[in-house]
């Protein structure tokens, strides 16, 4: 019976990991598709040279929002931990 409980716990941990993987894969696919939408690339037909630009301000603003949210979460965990110890 004990081994069954351990196996059931292990299976639930794997399903939790699978859900996180699906979210990560979906976010990566959306980021990859949106990258091509923000690129202004042209190809010279005679030489085959590729030139263009990539709009990076959207990436930097998204990264700033994500980093700020993560920092807020970490600080809140730290504050809650201090309050529990006091």
Secondary structure, DSSP 4 states (H G I P E B T S, - for coil): -HHHHHHHHHHHHHHHHHHHHHHHHHHHHHHHHHHHHTEEEEE-TTT--EEEEE--HHHHHHHHHHHHHHHHHHHHHHHHHHHHH-
